[in-house]
Amino acid sequence: MENINYADTTFVFLATILVMMMTPALSLFYGGMVRKKNVLSTTMHSYAAIAIVSIQWLLFGYSFVFGGDSKFFGDLSFTLLNGVGFTPIDYAPTIPHQLFMMFQMAFAIITPALISGSIAERMKFPAFLAFILLWTTFVYDPIAHWIWGNGGWIRELGALDFAGGSVIHISSGISALVAAIYLGKRKNHDSVKPHNIPMTMIGAGILLFGWFGFNAGSALAINDIALDAFITTNTAAATAGISWIICEWIIHKKPTALGFVSGIVAGLVSITPGAGFVSPVSALAIGFIGGIVCFYGVSVLKKKFDYDDALDAFGCHGIGGIWGGIATGIFASSSINPAIEGGLVDGSASLLIAEVVSILAVLAYAGIMSYLLLKLISKFMPMRVSAEEEEIGLDYALHGETAYGSLAVALSDTNYSNSAASVVPGELRTAFQKLQERTFGSNDQELAFANVSLEDLKKSVVVEYQASGATTGGQDAQTKITKIEIITNESKFEGLKKALNSIGITGMTVFDVFGYGMQKGHSTYYRGVETEADLLPKIRVEVVVSTVPVQEVVDVARKVLYTGNIGDGKIFIYNVENVIRVSTGDEGKKALEYPNE
């Protein structure tokens, strides 16, 4: 076609691929920040967005955004990609229409995926799928048309949004906040720690890489505006990462890796609405302030208002997007982009006023509509997982698999016992070995347990007494030292720790271990093929006591761990011959005391 510029086409084609990479990158970024029992469910949110929105966009989503020229909503002229061919259109006059459609689809995909960060670890998967579809149709599509579509009222108002500050980040950020409040807080959410920060850092790195396609590609041509967006994007990301860790350094005395990459993302969000409108020098200020305001949103605002935005979707994307929109009204300059009227730096306040109106409109519409959609969905299906599903972890409870429990030993002997000296023969299959023999009832949202006898329930938390190699029969009650080993589900650790703390046990050793069981009545699947899950992830908690009564420890542990279901755990009790503190040489009971006691 004579109107096609093949340099521009190649550039936007590569930019589209970069933006498409950002959603899998987001799954890594978010996945590393949740507990390992929820990493698969969290990454599934991003991949579900790819599937759902890709289909919605082809059927009618693209038409709802870029069809027609009304003020509020697109028409059906591009439904089923009717008329979307190789010939360019006025939105992108030098590249194929099909390529413009795909570039915009990549934006539409990542936006609802961003929301998933706020509801991680507690939302039912079917409800999330319904929310993605409805939210994209009734929130994203209208807002995108308002700001980017021909005739859109915010576009006609004169507000600018180069690559999606309002369309993507403010809309998803405020919706994330509404969803987090609507669903309520996770149990023990204050104590949740990321399970794999390197995974998050890899995701952040790919996001940074993809963001160059996100912002520079929005020029839709390889020109001076694209290169300006490329430079400002990198600059803002760098300064925001630095300002975030400066805040950490001042307040917490140590800069963290997670904080640094969070700052980079905050800077990327902050520069997005003005990337092709501001100078690199202005990007220094936009990024630096963006890192500070997002740090405040994550570390202060969330705590003050006590909402559980699990992965800080609002703190980084909502607040960063709001600041970015305001900054565009301040720093946008016609000397950088002659196609616009400048902001305050060019001596005009009209752009800043338009930006504020746009921000307020998007906040109000996306927030209210998100609440109404969540309310509607809740009328037809449960929104939140049960307390038991949350404790087990959404990976297993909702998807029937675990991220790090894939090791398996295929043993043909169904009566296999761990050793000849095993306390319980393999054929008896202890409660520990029969962990998670469970299935879901078709009409009951609570977990049901298969093949459970009354004897199994009585042995839910088994206690075994074991003597050490050298017995301590000569020890009296004043000098006796006992090691208590508790094997249970990782999800029980927080409750167990608090219970042990309450009786004076503040020191413990925790191991990641695997439990072996033949798993009769329970099947898992690897790429659709049924397999036996022989090794299941668990934890082993060890405490050593001399003054706290052993029976009190046992009673407290059983009370916390007991549910009456298969797999509550097992407790082993050992006599200890001696304990030696390495640093002082103290032995016995004295070695268990703090040196200054």
C-alpha positions in Angstrom: 0.0 0.0 0.0 1.4 3.4 -0.9 0.3 5.0 2.4 2.2 2.4 4.5 5.5 3.4 6.0 7.3 0.2 6.5 9.8 1.6 9.0 6.9 2.8 11.2 5.2 -0.5 10.7 8.2 -2.5 11.8 8.7 -0.2 14.8 5.1 -0.5 16.0 5.1 -4.3 15.3 8.1 -4.7 17.6 6.5 -2.3 20.1 3.4 -4.4 20.1 5.4 -7.5 20.9 7.1 -5.7 23.8 3.8 -4.6 25.2 2.4 -8.1 24.9 5.4 -9.4 26.9 4.4 -7.1 29.8 1.4 -9.1 31.0 3.5 -12.4 31.5 6.1 -10.1 33.1 3.4 -8.8 35.4 2.5 -12.3 36.4 6.1 -12.8 37.6 6.2 -9.4 39.3 3.0 -10.2 41.2 3.7 -13.9 41.6 6.9 -13.4 43.6 5.2 -11.1 46.1 2.5 -13.6 47.3 2.9 -16.6 49.5 4.1 -19.7 47.6 0.7 -21.4 48.2 -0.9 -18.7 46.0 1.7 -18.1 43.3 0.0 -20.1 40.5 -3.4 -18.6 41.2 -1.8 -15.1 41.0 0.0 -15.8 37.8 -3.2 -17.3 36.4 -4.9 -13.9 36.7 -2.6 -12.3 34.2 -2.8 -15.2 31.7 -6.6 -15.2 32.1 -6.6 -11.6 31.1 -4.7 -12.4 27.9 -7.3 -15.0 26.9 -10.5 -13.2 27.9 -9.6 -9.7 26.6 -8.1 -11.0 23.3 -11.5 -12.6 22.5 -13.5 -9.6 23.8 -11.4 -7.2 21.8 -11.9 -9.2 18.5 -15.7 -9.6 19.0 -16.6 -6.0 20.0 -14.1 -4.4 22.4 -12.0 -2.7 19.7 -15.1 -1.3 18.1 -16.5 0.0 21.4 -13.3 2.1 21.8 -12.4 3.2 18.2 -15.6 2.8 16.3 -17.6 5.9 15.5 -17.2 9.4 16.9 -19.7 9.8 19.7 -18.8 11.5 23.0 -19.2 8.6 25.3 -19.1 5.2 23.6 -17.9 3.7 20.3 -20.2 2.0 17.9 -20.4 -1.5 16.3 -18.7 -0.6 13.0 -15.6 -2.7 13.7 -17.4 -5.6 15.4 -15.8 -9.0 14.6 -13.0 -6.8 13.0 -15.2 -5.8 10.2 -13.3 -3.3 8.1 -10.1 -3.8 10.0 -7.6 -4.6 7.3 -4.2 -3.6 6.0 -5.3 -0.1 4.9 -4.4 2.6 7.5 -6.9 4.7 9.3 -6.7 8.2 10.7 -5.7 7.0 14.2 -2.4 5.7 12.7 -2.0 6.9 9.1 1.3 5.2 8.3 0.8 1.7 9.6 -1.8 -1.1 8.9 -5.1 -0.8 10.6 -4.7 -4.4 11.8 -1.4 -3.5 13.5 -3.0 -0.6 15.3 -5.7 -2.9 16.5 -3.2 -5.4 17.9 -1.1 -2.6 19.6 -4.2 -1.3 21.3 -5.3 -4.8 22.3 -2.0 -5.3 24.2 -3.0 -2.2 26.3 -6.5 -3.5 26.9 -5.1 -6.9 28.1 -2.7 -5.6 30.8 -5.2 -3.1 32.3 -7.5 -5.6 34.1 -4.5 -7.8 34.9 -3.1 -4.9 37.0 -6.3 -5.0 39.1 -5.5 -8.5 40.1 -2.7 -7.3 42.4 -5.2 -5.9 44.8 -7.4 -9.0 45.2 -4.6 -11.6 45.2 -4.9 -14.6 47.6 -8.6 -14.3 48.2 -10.9 -14.1 45.0 -12.6 -17.0 43.4 -11.3 -17.7 39.9 -14.7 -17.8 38.1 -15.7 -14.5 39.7 -12.4 -13.0 38.5 -13.0 -14.2 35.0 -16.5 -12.6 35.0 -15.1 -9.4 36.4 -12.4 -9.2 33.7 -15.0 -9.5 30.9 -17.5 -7.1 32.4 -14.9 -4.6 33.6 -13.2 -4.4 30.2 -16.5 -3.9 28.4 -18.1 -1.4 30.7 -15.2 0.4 32.3 -12.1 0.2 30.1 -13.8 0.5 26.7 -15.8 3.7 27.5 -12.9 5.4 29.3 -10.5 4.6 26.4 -13.0 6.0 23.9 -13.5 9.2 26.0 -9.7 9.9 25.9 -8.4 8.3 22.7 -11.4 7.8 20.5 -12.6 10.3 17.8 -15.2 12.6 19.4 -14.5 11.4 22.9 -15.5 14.1 25.4 -12.2 14.1 27.3 -10.2 14.2 24.1 -12.4 17.2 22.9 -11.8 18.8 26.3 -8.1 19.0 25.5 -6.7 16.6 28.1 -3.7 14.6 27.1 -2.8 11.0 27.8 0.1 9.8 25.7 0.2 6.1 26.6 -2.4 5.4 29.2 -2.0 7.3 32.5 -5.8 7.7 32.9 -7.0 5.0 30.5 -4.8 2.3 32.1 -3.3 3.2 35.4 -5.9 5.4 37.1 -8.8 3.3 35.9 -7.2 0.0 37.1 -5.8 1.6 40.2 -9.1 2.9 41.6 -10.9 -0.2 40.5 -8.2 -2.2 42.4 -8.9 -0.2 45.6 -12.6 -0.7 45.3 -12.2 -4.5 44.8 -9.8 -4.8 47.7 -12.2 -3.0 50.0 -15.2 -4.9 48.7 -13.6 -8.4 49.2 -12.2 -7.5 52.6 -8.8 -8.2 54.1 -6.9 -11.5 54.1 -6.4 -13.4 57.3 -3.2 -12.3 58.9 -2.5 -10.0 56.0 -0.1 -7.8 58.0 2.3 -10.8 58.4 2.3 -11.8 54.7 5.8 -11.7 53.2 6.9 -12.2 49.5 7.9 -15.8 48.8 10.3 -15.1 45.9 11.7 -11.6 45.5 14.1 -12.6 42.7 11.0 -13.7 40.7 9.5 -10.2 41.3 12.7 -8.5 40.2 12.9 -10.5 37.0 9.3 -9.5 36.3 10.1 -5.9 37.0 13.0 -6.1 34.6 10.9 -7.4 31.8 8.2 -4.8 32.6 10.9 -2.1 32.3 12.0 -3.5 29.0 8.4 -3.9 27.7 7.5 -0.3 28.9 9.7 1.1 26.1 7.3 -0.4 23.6 4.4 0.8 25.8 5.5 4.5 25.8 7.7 4.9 22.7 5.4 2.8 20.6 2.5 5.1 21.4 4.1 7.6 19.0 2.9 5.1 16.3 5.9 6.1 14.2 9.7 6.1 14.5 10.2 9.8 14.9 11.4 12.5 17.4 8.4 12.0 19.6 9.1 8.2 19.9 12.7 8.9 20.9 11.7 11.5 23.4 9.3 9.0 25.0 12.0 6.4 25.0 14.4 8.8 26.9 11.8 10.2 29.3 10.6 6.7 30.2 14.1 5.5 31.1 14.8 8.7 33.0 11.7 8.7 35.1 12.1 5.0 36.0 15.7 5.6 37.2 14.9 8.6 39.3 11.8 7.0 40.9 13.8 3.9 41.8 16.4 6.2 43.5 13.8 8.4 45.3 12.0 5.3 46.6 15.1 3.8 48.2 16.1 7.2 49.6 12.7 7.2 51.4 13.4 3.7 52.7 16.9 4.7 53.7 15.6 7.6 55.7 12.7 5.8 57.4 13.8 2.2 57.6 17.6 2.7 57.5 18.0 0.1 54.7 17.3 0.2 51.0 15.5 -2.9 49.8 15.5 -4.7 46.5 11.7 -4.9 46.5 11.5 -1.2 47.2 13.9 -0.4 44.4 11.9 -2.3 41.7 8.7 -0.9 43.1 10.1 2.6 42.7 11.0 1.8 39.1 7.4 0.7 38.4 6.2 3.9 40.1 8.4 6.0 37.8 7.2 4.2 34.7 3.5 4.7 35.7 4.2 8.4 36.5 5.8 9.2 33.1 3.3 7.2 31.0 0.7 10.0 30.4 3.3 12.6 29.5 6.1 10.5 27.9 5.8 12.1 24.5 4.9 15.6 25.7 7.7 16.4 28.3 11.4 16.9 28.2 14.0 14.5 29.7 14.8 17.2 32.3 11.1 17.3 33.3 11.1 13.5 33.5 13.8 13.8 36.2 11.3 15.6 38.4 8.3 13.5 37.4 10.0 10.3 38.3 11.6 11.6 41.5 8.3 12.9 42.9 6.5 9.8 41.6 8.7 7.5 43.6 8.1 9.5 46.7 4.3 9.8 46.4 3.9 6.1 45.6 6.1 5.2 48.5 3.8 7.3 50.7 0.8 5.5 49.2 2.2 2.1 49.9 3.7 2.6 53.3 1.6 5.3 54.9 -1.8 5.7 53.2 -2.6 2.0 53.1 -1.8 1.6 56.8 -3.7 4.7 57.8 -6.9 3.7 56.0 -6.4 0.0 56.8 -7.3 -1.6 53.4 -5.7 -4.7 52.0 -4.4 -3.8 48.6 -2.4 -7.0 48.5 0.3 -6.1 45.9 -0.2 -2.3 45.9 -2.0 -1.9 42.6 -3.6 1.3 43.8 -0.5 2.5 45.6 1.7 2.2 42.5 -0.7 2.5 39.6 -3.5 4.6 40.9 -1.4 7.1 42.8 1.3 7.1 40.2 -1.2 7.6 37.4 -2.8 10.5 39.2 0.5 12.2 39.8 1.5 11.5 36.1 -1.7 13.2 34.8 -1.1 16.3 37.0 2.5 16.4 36.0 1.5 16.3 32.3 -0.6 19.4 32.9 2.5 21.1 34.5 5.4 20.0 32.3 3.9 19.3 28.8 5.6 21.6 26.3 4.9 22.5 22.7 8.6 22.7 22.1 8.8 18.9 22.6 5.6 18.1 20.8 4.3 20.8 18.4 1.0 19.1 18.1 -0.1 20.2 21.6 -0.7 23.3 23.6 1.8 23.3 26.5 1.0 23.3 30.2 2.2 25.5 33.1 5.8 25.4 31.8 4.6 27.1 28.7 2.6 29.6 30.7 -0.9 28.1 30.3 -3.1 26.6 33.0 -5.8 25.3 30.7 -4.1 21.9 30.2 -3.7 21.4 33.9 -7.4 22.1 34.4 -8.4 19.6 31.7 -6.1 17.0 33.2 -7.7 17.4 36.7 -11.2 17.1 35.2 -10.1 14.0 33.3 -8.6 12.4 36.4 -11.6 13.1 38.5 -14.0 11.7 35.9 -12.0 8.5 35.5 -11.7 8.0 39.3 -15.5 8.5 39.7 -16.7 6.4 36.8 -14.2 3.5 37.2 -14.7 3.4 41.0 -18.5 3.4 40.9 -18.8 1.0 38.0 -16.3 -1.4 39.6 -18.4 -1.5 42.7 -21.6 -2.1 40.8 -20.0 -4.9 38.7 -18.7 -6.6 41.8 -22.1 -6.3 43.4 -23.7 -7.8 40.3 -21.3 -10.7 40.1 -21.8 -11.5 43.7 -25.5 -12.1 43.0 -24.7 -15.0 40.8 -21.6 -16.6 42.3 -19.4 -16.4 45.4 -16.7 -13.7 45.2 -14.4 -14.7 48.0 -12.8 -18.1 48.8 -13.8 -19.7 52.1 -11.6 -19.4 55.2 -10.4 -23.0 54.7 -9.6 -22.5 51.0 -7.6 -19.4 52.0 -5.7 -21.3 54.6 -4.9 -24.2 52.3 -3.8 -21.8 49.5 -5.6 -21.0 46.3 -3.2 -23.0 44.1 -4.4 -26.2 45.6 -7.9 -25.2 46.7 -8.9 -23.7 43.3 -6.6 -25.2 40.8 -5.6 -28.6 42.3 -1.8 -28.1 42.0 1.1 -26.5 43.8 3.9 -24.4 42.4 6.8 -26.1 44.2 5.4 -29.6 45.0 6.1 -31.2 41.7 8.9 -33.5 42.8 7.6 -37.1 42.7 8.9 -40.6 43.5 7.1 -43.3 41.7 7.1 -46.2 44.1 5.4 -49.4 43.0 5.0 -50.9 46.4 1.7 -49.5 47.8 2.7 -50.6 51.3 6.0 -48.7 51.2 7.2 -47.5 54.6 9.9 -44.8 55.0 12.2 -47.2 56.8 12.3 -50.6 58.6 12.1 -48.7 61.8 9.1 -46.6 60.8 6.8 -46.0 63.8 3.7 -46.6 61.7 3.6 -49.3 58.9 3.1 -48.0 55.4 -0.1 -49.9 55.0 -1.7 -48.1 57.9 -1.0 -44.8 56.1 -0.9 -42.2 58.9 -2.9 -39.0 58.8 0.4 -37.3 57.9 0.8 -39.6 54.9 -2.8 -39.1 53.8 -2.6 -35.3 53.8 -5.1 -33.6 51.6 -7.2 -36.6 50.4 -9.9 -34.1 49.6 -12.4 -33.3 46.9 -15.0 -30.6 46.2 -18.7 -31.3 46.6 -20.7 -30.3 43.6 -23.2 -28.3 45.6 -21.1 -27.2 48.5 -18.5 -24.4 48.4 -16.8 -25.8 51.6 -14.2 -28.5 51.2 -15.3 -32.1 51.7 -12.9 -34.9 52.7 -13.0 -38.2 50.9 -12.5 -41.7 52.5 -12.2 -40.4 56.1 -12.9 -42.9 58.8 -13.7 -42.0 62.5 -10.3 -43.4 63.4 -8.6 -41.1 60.9 -10.3 -38.1 62.4 -9.2 -39.1 65.9 -5.6 -39.2 64.6 -5.7 -35.9 62.9 -2.8 -34.6 65.0 -0.7 -37.6 66.0 1.7 -37.4 68.8 4.7 -39.8 68.9 7.3 -40.0 71.7 10.8 -40.9 70.6 13.9 -41.3 72.7 17.3 -39.9 71.6 20.3 -42.1 70.8 21.6 -41.6 74.4 18.6 -41.6 76.7 18.3 -39.1 79.5 16.6 -41.3 82.1 18.8 -39.8 84.8 17.6 -36.3 84.2 15.2 -34.8 86.7 12.4 -32.3 86.0 14.8 -29.4 86.7 17.3 -30.3 84.1 15.3 -32.2 81.5 15.5 -30.8 78.0 13.0 -31.8 75.3 12.8 -31.2 71.6 9.4 -31.0 70.1 9.0 -31.4 66.3 5.8 -30.4 64.6 5.1 -31.3 61.0 2.1 -29.6 59.4 0.8 -27.5 56.5 2.7 -24.2 55.9 -0.6 -22.4 56.1 -0.8 -23.2 59.8 2.5 -21.6 60.7 1.3 -18.1 61.6 -1.3 -19.5 64.0 1.1 -21.9 65.5 3.8 -19.3 66.0 1.4 -17.0 67.8 0.2 -19.8 70.0 3.7 -20.8 71.0 4.6 -17.2 71.6 1.7 -16.9 74.0 3.2 -19.6 76.3 6.6 -18.2 76.3 8.3 -19.9 73.3 9.8 -17.3 71.1 12.6 -19.3 69.4 11.9 -22.0 66.8 13.5 -23.5 63.7 11.4 -23.9 60.6 12.2 -26.2 57.6 10.6 -26.7 54.2 10.0 -30.4 53.9 8.0 -32.8 51.7 5.6 -35.4 53.0 5.2 -38.8 51.3 1.8 -40.5 50.9 0.2 -42.9 48.4 -2.8 -40.5 48.0 -5.6 -43.0 47.5 -8.7 -41.3 46.3 -6.8 -38.2 45.2 -5.3 -37.4 41.8 -3.3 -34.6 40.4 -2.6 -33.7 36.8 0.5 -32.7 34.8 -0.5 -31.1 31.5 -3.7 -33.0 31.5 -2.2 -36.4 32.4 -3.3 -37.9 35.7 -0.4 -38.5 38.1 0.1 -39.4 41.7 1.4 -36.6 43.9 3.8 -38.6 46.1 5.6 -35.6 47.6 3.6 -32.8 49.2 5.1 -29.5 50.5 5.0 -29.1 54.3 6.9 -27.5 57.1 8.7 -28.9 60.1 8.8 -26.6 63.2 11.3 -27.5 65.9 11.4 -26.1 69.4 13.5 -27.0 72.4 12.1 -26.5 75.9 13.3 -27.0 79.5 11.0 -24.8 81.6 7.8 -24.8 79.6 5.9 -28.0 80.3 5.9 -30.4 77.3 2.3 -31.2 77.6 1.4 -27.5 77.5 3.2 -27.2 74.2 1.5 -30.2 72.8 -2.0 -29.1 74.0 -1.5 -25.6 72.5 -0.1 -27.0 69.2 -3.0 -29.5 68.8 -5.6 -26.8 69.5 -4.2 -24.6 66.8 -3.6 -27.4 64.2 -6.7 -29.5 64.8 -9.6 -29.3 62.3 -10.7 -32.9 62.4 -9.6 -33.4 58.8 -7.0 -35.7 57.4 -3.6 -33.9 57.3 -3.7 -31.7 60.4 -0.1 -32.8 61.2 2.0 -34.8 63.5 4.1 -34.0 66.6 7.2 -35.9 67.7 8.8 -35.5 71.1 12.4 -36.3 71.8 14.6 -36.4 74.9 17.7 -34.2 74.4 21.0 -35.3 76.0 22.6 -31.9 76.0 22.6 -28.4 74.4 25.7 -26.3 73.9 25.7 -22.6 73.0 28.5 -22.1 70.5 29.2 -18.5 71.4 29.6 -19.0 75.1 30.1 -22.7 75.7 27.1 -22.8 78.1 25.5 -26.2 78.3 22.2 -27.6 79.2 19.4 -25.4 80.4 21.7 -22.4 80.6 22.4 -22.7 76.8 18.7 -22.2 76.1 18.6 -18.9 78.0 19.6 -15.6 76.5 23.2 -14.7 77.4 22.1 -11.6 79.5 19.5 -13.5 81.5 
